[in-house]
Structures are given as C-alpha cells and as structure tokens.
Amino acid sequence: LNVVVLISGTGSNLRALLEAIDDAERTGTPMGARVVAIGADTPEANLALATERGIPTFVVRPRDYENRAAWGDALLQEVQRFTPDLTILSGFMRLVPPAFVEALAPALLNTHPAFLPEFPGAHAVRDAMAAGATQTGATIMIVDNGVDTGPIIEQQRIPIHPEDTEATLHERIKVVERDLLIRTVQGIANGTINLKEIAA
Ligand SMILES: N[C@@H]1O[C@H](COP(=O)(O)O)[C@@H](O)[C@H]1O
C-alpha cells in the first residue's frame, strides 16, 4: 500500500505512523504499507520527518495560486506523481477542493480530534472545552466535500478532566488518534477495512 501523507504542522501523528511501519518491518511482520511521499501547504511543516528517512517531499502553498481550485489542482498533481493507493490528511489544516476529493476519495482519509459529528472544524479541542463537555474523542474518516462530514472509519471516546487545558487534552487525544490511524492503515493494507464499502 503506497501512502502519501499531507501535513501542515508538527506531524506527530505522521511520525507515529512512520515508526509503526518501521517497527513492523523490524519485527518481521511488515505492515504492507509504505509512505512514498510527504507533502505540505507550508514550508514551516515538519518535513524533516521525511528527509531524515529519504522520503520525497513537496510543498504547495495556497498563496502561490490565484484561487483555491488552482491550488487544489497543483496539489493533486503533486500527490498523483507518486500514484498513491491511499492519501492521508494528517494535521493538514486546509479544506481540499471538490476536484481533489473527486480524484482521490474514498482512498482519502482525515484525522480529527473529536468524536464526530460532535465538534467539527479547525478548533475541535477548544470547542469541546468551551461547551463544557465531559468527554470528546478522536475520529478517522473518509474525506468528502463537507467539513469533517465524511464516512467514519474508526473513532473512540476520550474523557475530559476538570484540570485539562486545551494543550493537555489535545495531547491525550493525539495518543488515541495515532493508534486509530495506525490501525486504519493496517486494516486497509491487510484488506480487513474496505473503504469503498464504508463510503457506499
Ligand atoms: N487536525 C488536527 O491537528 C493535529 C495535528 O497534529 P500533528 O500530527 O501535526 O502533531 C491532530 O490532532 C489533527 O487531528
């Protein structure tokens, strides 16, 4: 399973996936997945994760294009250069245009730090706390043309502790997100997760 991952920031979930793939290789039970390229919407993203492993990278900045559709087409071209079986938005803080979704879904996933359909959008952790929620979660979904509205593949509930800050809660959510992401890639690679069926 050839995988392209898109990030915008620290990429800690991506790092966990890369390490899980390495560990599986080392222990003689390969995951059957390989990250063949890592892309970003900003040069600020932690692309060192790729260079330190000899994985090709690309950066496609929205501001270098006259509109979102043109940016999306350029991003799609870069992704398709690597003919991925699966593309993952992992902390990729941009909405991808319909043509991008059309070309790649259902083999196009996103990770989200809430128990969807609760708290969609870019401030999910903050919104859960502001709502006074006692629990939130993490979700892996197939990307569609809505904001975090795609078919859900895996999700898990996470309690919110009274002493939590946005940062402590988000870190605990990421621990679960990583586990769900790794399990999802494993399931797609070994055929136990069928994206077409989930998207149907
Ligand atoms: N959109 C959200 O932003 C966070 C990115 O974390 P990282 O993988 O860049 O550390 C993740 O929680 C992701 O769901």
The ligand as an SDF file (V2000), in Angstrom:
LIG
                    3D

 14 14  0  0  0  0  0  0  0  0999 V2000
   -6.1540   18.4690   12.7740 N   0  0  0  0  0  0  0  0  0  0  0  0
   -5.5480   18.0000   13.9880 C   0  0  0  0  0  0  0  0  0  0  0  0
   -4.3290   18.6570   14.2390 O   0  0  0  0  0  0  0  0  0  0  0  0
   -3.4890   17.7780   14.9640 C   0  0  0  0  0  0  0  0  0  0  0  0
   -2.1870   17.6680   14.1940 C   0  0  0  0  0  0  0  0  0  0  0  0
   -1.2120   17.1350   14.9580 O   0  0  0  0  0  0  0  0  0  0  0  0
    0.2350   16.7340   14.3690 P   0  0  0  0  0  0  0  0  0  0  0  0
    0.1020   15.3690   13.7780 O   0  0  0  0  0  0  0  0  0  0  0  0
    0.6160   17.7670   13.3450 O   0  0  0  0  0  0  0  0  0  0  0  0
    1.1220   16.7520   15.5550 O   0  0  0  0  0  0  0  0  0  0  0  0
   -4.2210   16.4560   15.0700 C   0  0  0  0  0  0  0  0  0  0  0  0
   -4.9060   16.3470   16.2860 O   0  0  0  0  0  0  0  0  0  0  0  0
   -5.2030   16.5520   13.9370 C   0  0  0  0  0  0  0  0  0  0  0  0
   -6.3780   15.8010   14.0900 O   0  0  0  0  0  0  0  0  0  0  0  0
  1  2  1  0
  2  3  1  0
  2 13  1  0
  3  4  1  0
  4  5  1  0
  4 11  1  0
  5  6  1  0
  6  7  1  0
  7  8  2  0
  7  9  1  0
  7 10  1  0
 11 12  1  0
 11 13  1  0
 13 14  1  0
M  END
$$$$
